């Protein structure tokens, strides 16, 4: 396994927006560059109601990360994306998730993990806004909130769960969150997640993918 990135290490800012890597399914080469660029949301083949949500949110033209990142996510590829703060990373993976959901199945189909409750709640708000015309059901599972309320909402059925590792794994242990239908997994701020003590929990859920994330991070950390 590749070495874990050291505490407090940072990405090389010059590589932001210009580098995105895809994990090859055959395992021969871990990463290949993805160079396909879509200069408008309309050219991405997204559902009409998702486009309505994107434009209603205030987006007019996709940012660099969105031009390159939404379509490969929608294709079901394993994707590692890197971009500066404020360039639309959250909307990128939220759009990819919303495009692929089966809205007739009210079961958790996508799980997003974030390092802090504030970030998880922010992601939930973006997901709700972009999916406003799709009828998406999203719930944030984070610490500091009622466990019983989480259980009640999850038992009622949701399409997407966004949360912090501790509360999400508590819901899994209690079988309030069932992983049977999960087909999409997003690890937001992967460098933070793998350097703040969450590694063992996250690794238990998706070991092969985490190995590849660590290898990628070790290749670009200063």
C-alpha positions in Angstrom: 0.0 0.0 0.0 1.2 3.5 -0.8 2.4 5.6 2.2 -0.2 7.8 3.9 0.2 11.5 3.2 1.8 13.3 6.1 -0.3 15.4 8.5 -0.8 19.0 7.2 0.6 18.3 3.7 -0.9 20.2 0.8 -1.6 19.7 -2.9 0.6 21.5 -5.4 -1.6 24.5 -6.3 -0.1 24.6 -9.8 -1.7 21.2 -10.5 -5.2 22.2 -9.6 -7.8 22.3 -12.4 -5.4 20.8 -14.8 -5.1 17.3 -13.5 -7.8 14.6 -13.2 -7.0 11.0 -13.0 -9.2 7.9 -13.7 -8.7 4.5 -12.1 -8.4 1.8 -14.7 -10.7 -1.2 -14.2 -8.1 -3.7 -15.3 -5.6 -2.6 -12.7 -2.7 -2.5 -15.1 -2.2 1.3 -14.9 -3.8 2.9 -11.9 -4.3 6.3 -13.5 -4.9 7.7 -16.9 -5.6 11.3 -17.9 -9.1 12.2 -19.0 -9.0 14.9 -21.6 -12.6 15.1 -22.9 -13.9 18.6 -22.3 -17.6 19.7 -22.5 -17.9 23.5 -22.7 -21.6 23.6 -21.8 -23.9 21.7 -19.5 -26.2 21.1 -22.5 -23.5 19.1 -24.2 -23.1 16.7 -21.4 -26.2 14.6 -22.1 -27.8 15.4 -18.7 -31.4 14.9 -17.8 -33.6 17.9 -18.5 -34.7 18.3 -14.9 -31.1 18.1 -13.7 -30.2 20.9 -16.2 -33.1 22.9 -14.8 -31.7 22.5 -11.3 -28.1 23.4 -12.5 -29.3 26.6 -14.2 -31.7 27.5 -11.3 -28.7 27.2 -8.9 -27.0 30.0 -10.9 -24.5 28.1 -13.1 -24.3 29.4 -16.6 -21.1 27.9 -18.0 -19.3 24.9 -16.4 -16.0 25.6 -14.7 -12.8 23.7 -15.7 -13.5 20.9 -13.2 -17.1 20.6 -14.3 -16.2 20.5 -18.0 -14.0 17.5 -17.3 -15.5 15.9 -14.3 -19.2 15.5 -14.7 -19.3 13.2 -17.7 -16.8 10.6 -16.6 -18.7 10.4 -13.3 -21.9 9.9 -15.2 -20.3 7.1 -17.2 -19.7 5.2 -13.9 -15.9 5.5 -14.0 -13.8 5.5 -10.8 -12.7 9.2 -10.8 -10.2 11.2 -8.7 -10.7 14.9 -9.2 -8.6 17.8 -8.0 -9.4 21.5 -8.1 -9.1 24.7 -6.1 -11.7 25.7 -3.6 -14.6 27.6 -5.1 -14.3 26.0 -8.6 -17.4 23.8 -8.3 -16.1 20.4 -7.2 -19.2 19.8 -5.0 -21.6 20.5 -7.9 -19.5 18.2 -10.1 -20.0 15.1 -8.1 -23.5 16.0 -7.0 -24.5 16.3 -10.7 -22.9 13.0 -11.5 -24.8 11.3 -8.6 -28.1 13.0 -9.6 -27.8 11.9 -13.2 -27.3 8.2 -12.2 -30.0 7.8 -9.5 -33.0 5.5 -10.1 -35.7 7.8 -8.6 -38.3 5.1 -8.6 -36.1 3.2 -6.0 -36.3 5.0 -2.7 -33.2 3.3 -1.2 -29.7 4.7 -0.5 -27.9 4.5 -3.8 -25.1 7.0 -3.2 -23.0 7.6 -0.1 -20.8 10.7 0.3 -18.4 11.0 3.2 -16.9 14.3 4.3 -14.4 15.1 7.1 -16.6 17.7 9.0 -20.3 18.0 9.7 -20.3 21.6 8.2 -19.0 20.3 4.9 -21.5 17.4 4.9 -24.4 19.7 5.5 -23.1 22.1 2.8 -23.0 19.1 0.3 -26.5 18.1 1.3 -27.8 21.6 0.5 -26.1 21.7 -2.9 -27.5 18.2 -3.7 -31.0 19.3 -2.7 -30.8 22.4 -4.8 -29.5 20.8 -8.0 -32.0 18.0 -7.6 -34.9 20.2 -6.8 -36.7 19.3 -10.1 -35.9 15.6 -9.7 -37.5 14.9 -6.4 -34.3 13.7 -4.8 -34.3 12.6 -1.2 -31.1 13.5 0.6 -30.1 13.2 4.2 -27.1 14.4 6.1 -25.9 11.9 8.8 -23.6 13.9 11.1 -22.6 14.0 14.7 -24.3 16.4 17.1 -27.8 15.5 15.8 -30.4 13.1 17.0 -29.7 9.5 16.3 -33.4 8.6 16.5 -34.2 11.3 13.9 -31.5 9.8 11.6 -33.0 6.4 12.0 -36.6 7.7 11.4 -35.5 9.5 8.1 -33.5 6.6 6.9 -36.3 4.1 7.6 -38.5 6.3 5.4 -36.2 6.0 2.5 -33.6 8.3 0.9 -31.7 8.3 -2.4 -28.5 9.8 -1.1 -26.7 9.9 2.3 -24.1 12.6 3.0 -22.3 12.3 6.3 -19.3 12.1 8.5 -17.7 8.7 9.0 -18.6 8.3 12.7 -22.3 8.8 12.3 -22.5 7.0 9.0 -20.8 3.9 10.4 -23.0 4.1 13.5 -26.1 4.0 11.2 -24.6 1.0 9.3 -23.9 -0.9 12.5 -27.5 -0.2 13.7 -28.7 -1.4 10.2 -30.6 1.8 9.8 -28.5 2.5 6.7 -28.4 -0.5 4.5 -25.6 -0.7 1.8 -27.4 -3.2 -0.4 -28.3 -0.6 -3.1 -25.3 1.7 -2.9 -23.7 2.0 -6.3 -21.9 5.3 -5.9 -19.4 6.3 -3.2 -17.7 9.7 -3.0 -14.9 10.6 -0.6 -14.8 14.3 -0.4 -11.4 16.0 0.6 -9.7 12.6 0.4 -6.4 14.0 1.7 -8.1 15.2 4.8 -10.1 12.0 5.2 -7.0 9.9 5.1 -4.9 12.0 7.4 -7.4 12.7 10.2 -7.9 9.2 11.7 -10.8 8.2 9.4 -8.7 5.9 7.3 -9.6 2.6 9.0 -13.3 3.3 8.9 -13.3 4.3 5.2 -10.9 1.5 4.2 -13.2 -1.1 5.7 -15.9 0.1 3.3 -14.0 0.4 0.1 -10.5 -1.1 0.5 -9.4 -1.3 -3.2 -10.5 2.2 -4.1 -8.8 3.7 -1.0 -5.5 2.0 -1.9 -5.6 3.8 -5.3 -6.5 7.1 -3.7 -3.5 6.9 -1.5 -1.2 6.0 -4.4 -2.5 9.1 -6.3 -2.1 11.3 -3.3 1.5 10.1 -2.6 2.4 11.0 -6.2 1.2 14.7 -6.0 1.8 15.7 -2.4 4.6 18.2 -2.0 
